[in-house]
Amino acid sequence: MEGYFSTLGGVAQAMAALAPAISMIAVFALIFGGVRLWMKHRDGKKAALMLVLALVLFGNVLIWTL
């Protein structure tokens, strides 16, 4: 049973280390998609929501890393 808990701890630590990186990839994708949606399709409401989500996610990454 001891090995199970030590492995679980390692997986949790790895996921905690990967979460900010995956979130930043999502931030860049949301910014790109929001700007593209606004420029090409003139759908300002969806584009604004994507950009707001990118800001919120970026704020979360800042909180996680500080």
C-alpha positions in Angstrom: 0.0 0.0 0.0 2.9 2.3 0.6 3.9 2.3 -3.1 0.5 3.3 -4.2 0.4 6.5 -2.1 3.9 7.5 -3.1 3.0 7.0 -6.8 -0.2 8.9 -6.4 1.7 11.8 -4.8 4.1 11.8 -7.8 1.3 11.9 -10.3 -0.5 14.7 -8.4 2.8 16.7 -8.3 3.3 16.1 -12.1 -0.3 17.3 -12.8 0.2 20.3 -10.6 3.4 21.2 -12.6 1.6 20.7 -16.0 -1.5 22.6 -15.2 -0.1 26.1 -15.7 1.6 25.1 -19.0 -1.6 23.6 -20.4 -3.6 26.6 -19.3 -1.2 29.0 -21.0 -1.6 27.0 -24.3 -5.3 27.5 -23.8 -4.8 31.2 -23.2 -2.9 31.7 -26.5 -5.5 29.6 -28.4 -8.4 31.6 -26.9 -6.7 34.9 -27.8 -6.0 33.7 -31.3 -9.5 32.4 -31.8 -11.1 35.5 -30.3 -9.2 37.9 -32.5 -9.8 35.7 -35.6 -13.5 35.5 -34.8 -13.8 39.2 -34.4 -11.8 40.0 -37.6 -13.3 37.5 -40.0 -16.8 36.8 -38.8 -17.6 40.1 -36.9 -19.1 38.1 -34.1 -18.1 40.5 -31.3 -20.1 38.8 -28.5 -18.4 35.4 -28.8 -15.0 37.0 -29.4 -15.3 39.2 -26.3 -16.3 36.1 -24.2 -13.3 34.2 -25.5 -11.0 37.1 -24.6 -12.5 37.5 -21.2 -12.0 33.8 -20.6 -8.4 34.1 -21.7 -7.9 36.9 -19.1 -9.5 34.9 -16.3 -7.4 31.9 -17.2 -4.2 34.0 -17.3 -5.1 35.4 -13.9 -5.5 31.9 -12.5 -2.1 31.0 -13.8 -0.6 34.0 -12.1 -2.2 33.0 -8.8 -1.0 29.4 -9.2 2.6 30.4 -9.9 3.1 33.2 -7.3 
